[in-house]
Amino acid sequence: MNIFKKTTIALALSASISAIGGSAFAATTSTTSAPPVSKPSCSTDFSQAKSLVLTELNNRVTSLQSLTKDVGNAKYLTSNDSAALSSEITSEISGINALITSVNSTTTCSELRVNAYSMVYTYRVYLVMAPKTHLTISADAVTSISSELYNLEPEIQAAINAASANGKNVAQAQSAFADFQSQVSSAQSASNGMDQTLLAQTPAGSPGNWSTFVSSKNSLETARGDLHQAHTDLTTIVKSLKLG
Amino acid sequence: MQLRKKTAIAAVFLMGLGLSACSANSSPNAASTSNPVRTTISQTVTSPTSSTAPPPNSANSGINDNTLNQINQQLNSLDRSMSQANQDVTNPQGDN
């Protein structure tokens, strides 16, 4: 399903509220419009609507806490990127928790609607924070691994040269090494500066920034394939030179 | 076997190892003065082991199976994070 279609259908919580029969927030909104006016039926389903909003808020806290763990466990995330993501996630958790407090004290549908709207549009946990976090982790991993492989290149060439000097046929190793260099170079180019691009994406930029996440994901998938191929090339080199 | 005879045999053995400096000590107290000899013997014996030549073709390269395994582990980590990112982008949780 197209992400913009999803946004239209679901983002304003209207679809969810309608699903429980209240139609409290049945009016759909554009992603930039003000909260829709509550329908009178909200009053009869208020407790259900309130419960649903609280569930959605708690789900977001759980997701953000999971993102926090992912950042903490990311071995190749740079310290600056880790700090930036952690700060933003912590801020979102704080904001969502404040909304939970606010929702618990709401007594009217209009108050509930304002909180629900903020939950979606202010924080964008699923459409911004989740892909932003995981893509940044992946981008830094590609950068780190490709850099490490690049630094091996002089040593690989020296090993090939030494084997050649000893009379060994190194044609296979040299060919694999040429491909290794190409794959590593491609991966480096793909991830270069991507973390900064991703970190610059904000909830306010959604859904317009969705294309950035999609293109970043596609580039990183290609880079991941490049690095796996580089590993295969290096395996060929090690075996053909009997370096293992 | 008499102690003096044992000592004489040991002295010959040590001399065979080029350690003649200890051969004169044939007193019953030889054990206490032979520690340096034992150390020397140990060094003599272990030295060839520690200087064993490296396997052919690996002398000039630190790239080996361990390198490949380390890179493979790094790629596994990348695979995991990309799997999560792919899920986020292709099927966002909650749509919003």
Chai-1 contact restraints between the chains, C-beta under 6 A:
chainA,res_idxA,chainB,res_idxB,connection_type,confidence,min_distance_angstrom,max_distance_angstrom,comment,restraint_id
A,K6,B,D95,contact,1.0,0.0,6.0,A-B,restraint_1
A,A10,B,D95,contact,1.0,0.0,6.0,A-B,restraint_2
A,A10,B,N96,contact,1.0,0.0,6.0,A-B,restraint_3
A,L11,B,N96,contact,1.0,0.0,6.0,A-B,restraint_4
A,V120,B,N96,contact,1.0,0.0,6.0,A-B,restraint_5
A,Y126,B,P92,contact,1.0,0.0,6.0,A-B,restraint_6
A,Y126,B,Q93,contact,1.0,0.0,6.0,A-B,restraint_7
A,Y126,B,G94,contact,1.0,0.0,6.0,A-B,restraint_8
A,Y126,B,N96,contact,1.0,0.0,6.0,A-B,restraint_9
A,L127,B,P92,contact,1.0,0.0,6.0,A-B,restraint_10
A,L127,B,N96,contact,1.0,0.0,6.0,A-B,restraint_11
A,A130,B,D88,contact,1.0,0.0,6.0,A-B,restraint_12
A,P131,B,D88,contact,1.0,0.0,6.0,A-B,restraint_13
A,P131,B,V89,contact,1.0,0.0,6.0,A-B,restraint_14
A,H134,B,S81,contact,1.0,0.0,6.0,A-B,restraint_15
A,H134,B,Q84,contact,1.0,0.0,6.0,A-B,restraint_16
A,H134,B,A85,contact,1.0,0.0,6.0,A-B,restraint_17
A,H134,B,D88,contact,1.0,0.0,6.0,A-B,restraint_18
A,L135,B,A85,contact,1.0,0.0,6.0,A-B,restraint_19
A,I137,B,S81,contact,1.0,0.0,6.0,A-B,restraint_20
A,S138,B,S81,contact,1.0,0.0,6.0,A-B,restraint_21
A,S138,B,M82,contact,1.0,0.0,6.0,A-B,restraint_22
A,S138,B,A85,contact,1.0,0.0,6.0,A-B,restraint_23
A,A141,B,L78,contact,1.0,0.0,6.0,A-B,restraint_24
A,A141,B,S81,contact,1.0,0.0,6.0,A-B,restraint_25
A,I145,B,Q74,contact,1.0,0.0,6.0,A-B,restraint_26
A,E155,B,I63,contact,1.0,0.0,6.0,A-B,restraint_27
A,A159,B,S61,contact,1.0,0.0,6.0,A-B,restraint_28
A,A162,B,N60,contact,1.0,0.0,6.0,A-B,restraint_29
A,F213,B,V89,contact,1.0,0.0,6.0,A-B,restraint_30
A,V214,B,V89,contact,1.0,0.0,6.0,A-B,restraint_31
A,K217,B,A85,contact,1.0,0.0,6.0,A-B,restraint_32
A,K217,B,V89,contact,1.0,0.0,6.0,A-B,restraint_33
A,R224,B,L78,contact,1.0,0.0,6.0,A-B,restraint_34
A,R224,B,M82,contact,1.0,0.0,6.0,A-B,restraint_35
A,H231,B,I71,contact,1.0,0.0,6.0,A-B,restraint_36
A,T235,B,L68,contact,1.0,0.0,6.0,A-B,restraint_37
A,K242,B,N57,contact,1.0,0.0,6.0,A-B,restraint_38
A,L243,B,S58,contact,1.0,0.0,6.0,A-B,restraint_39
A,L243,B,S61,contact,1.0,0.0,6.0,A-B,restraint_40
A,L243,B,I63,contact,1.0,0.0,6.0,A-B,restraint_41
A,L243,B,N64,contact,1.0,0.0,6.0,A-B,restraint_42
A,G244,B,N64,contact,1.0,0.0,6.0,A-B,restraint_43
A,G244,B,D65,contact,1.0,0.0,6.0,A-B,restraint_44
